[in-house]
Amino acid sequence: MRGDGDGWVIDPDGSRYWGVHGAAGLLLRAPLADGATGVLLQHRAAWSHQGGTWALPGGARDSHEGAIDTAIREAEEEAGISGDELRVLAAVVTHEAPGGWTYTTVIAETDEPVQTVANFESTELRWVSEQHVDQLPLHPAFGLAWPTLRERIAALDPQA
């Protein structure tokens, strides 16, 4: 089902952003069996924008949605994760374009890595140790946001 947020926004400099009303994604964290903290990453389908890179499940905001609702809906659509399986900790605007378009990263946690089911937008979903995230070929915008997100995570979880 297509929402009213699907579509490209083009900034005056020619930059393109998906989501007429902005976009949001879910940074879901869980303790891994080896004691590290993992995050759920999506290997983006080749046909998608920046296909072949790793990022967070996420997508366009609809006009009636806040960023948290969008991130949870997108995680359900793209990874089969139900909102009642997670606890939202924070919402951080990780990109704001000159024209006003924003991407919000919603940080959430679960007690253990939840089972996932990838849709057609993913070639793979994987729990990755936070220490190894930047070793993957990341979506450029997620790669730029990752250091800021790590700082925010450390503020939420001082022992991280």
C-alpha positions in Angstrom: 0.0 0.0 0.0 1.4 3.4 -1.0 1.1 6.2 1.5 0.8 9.9 0.7 4.4 10.4 1.7 5.9 8.3 -1.1 7.7 10.5 -3.6 10.9 12.4 -4.2 11.8 15.8 -2.8 14.4 17.7 -4.8 16.4 20.5 -3.1 17.5 23.6 -5.0 21.0 22.1 -5.3 19.6 19.0 -7.1 19.8 16.6 -4.1 17.0 14.1 -4.0 15.4 12.7 -0.9 12.7 10.0 -0.6 9.6 11.1 1.4 7.4 14.0 0.6 7.0 14.7 4.3 10.5 13.5 5.4 11.6 10.1 6.4 12.5 8.0 9.4 14.2 4.8 10.3 14.6 2.5 13.2 17.9 1.9 15.0 17.0 -1.2 17.0 19.5 -2.5 19.6 19.7 -5.8 21.4 22.2 -7.7 23.5 24.0 -10.4 21.4 25.0 -13.8 22.6 28.7 -12.8 22.8 27.9 -9.9 25.2 28.1 -7.2 22.6 25.2 -4.9 21.7 23.9 -5.4 18.2 21.9 -3.3 15.8 19.6 -4.5 13.1 20.8 -3.5 9.7 19.2 -3.8 6.3 21.2 -4.7 3.2 19.3 -2.6 0.7 18.0 -4.2 -2.5 20.1 -3.4 -5.6 17.2 -1.6 -7.3 16.6 0.8 -4.3 18.2 4.2 -3.8 21.8 3.5 -2.8 21.2 -0.2 -3.3 23.8 -2.6 -2.1 24.6 -0.5 1.0 23.7 -1.2 4.6 21.3 1.0 6.5 18.4 1.0 8.9 14.9 -0.2 8.0 13.0 3.0 7.3 11.2 5.1 4.7 8.9 7.9 3.9 6.7 9.6 6.5 3.0 10.0 5.6 1.3 13.3 6.4 -0.5 12.0 9.4 2.5 10.3 11.0 5.2 11.4 13.4 8.7 10.1 13.0 8.4 7.4 15.7 5.2 6.0 14.1 6.9 6.0 10.7 10.0 4.2 11.9 7.9 1.5 13.6 5.7 1.1 10.6 8.6 0.8 8.2 10.4 -1.7 10.5 7.2 -3.8 10.4 6.9 -3.6 6.6 10.6 -4.2 5.9 11.7 -6.5 8.7 8.5 -8.0 10.2 9.0 -6.3 13.5 6.0 -5.4 15.6 6.0 -2.2 17.6 5.1 -4.1 20.8 8.5 -5.9 20.6 10.5 -2.8 21.2 11.0 0.1 23.6 11.6 3.5 22.0 14.4 5.5 23.7 15.0 8.5 21.6 14.3 10.2 18.2 17.2 12.1 16.6 17.1 14.2 13.5 20.1 12.9 11.7 19.8 14.8 8.5 18.2 18.1 7.6 18.4 19.2 4.0 18.6 22.9 3.0 15.0 22.8 1.7 13.7 21.5 5.1 13.5 17.8 4.4 14.5 15.7 7.5 15.4 12.1 8.3 14.8 11.1 11.9 16.5 8.1 13.4 14.4 6.4 16.2 16.6 4.6 18.7 14.8 1.6 20.3 15.8 -1.6 22.1 14.6 -5.1 22.7 15.7 -7.7 25.3 17.1 -10.0 22.6 17.5 -10.0 18.9 14.0 -10.4 17.4 13.2 -12.6 14.5 13.0 -10.7 11.2 11.4 -11.3 7.8 12.9 -9.3 4.9 10.6 -7.8 2.3 11.5 -7.0 -1.3 13.4 -3.9 -0.2 16.1 -6.0 1.4 18.6 -8.6 0.3 19.3 -9.4 3.9 18.6 -8.3 7.5 21.4 -8.8 10.0 22.1 -8.2 13.6 25.6 -6.6 13.6 27.7 -5.7 16.7 27.8 -1.9 17.1 31.6 -2.1 17.0 31.5 -3.5 13.5 28.8 -1.4 11.9 31.2 1.0 10.2 33.1 -1.9 8.6 30.2 -2.5 6.2 29.6 -0.5 3.1 27.0 1.9 4.6 24.4 4.0 2.9 26.2 7.4 2.6 23.8 9.3 4.8 23.7 6.5 7.5 27.5 6.5 7.4 27.6 10.2 8.1 25.0 9.9 10.9 26.6 6.9 12.6 29.2 8.8 14.7 26.4 11.1 16.0 24.2 8.1 16.7 27.0 6.4 18.6 27.4 9.5 20.8 23.6 9.6 21.5 23.7 5.9 22.3 26.5 6.4 24.8 24.5 9.2 26.5 21.6 6.8 26.8 23.7 3.9 27.9 26.8 5.1 29.7 28.4 1.6 29.8 28.2 1.3 26.0 
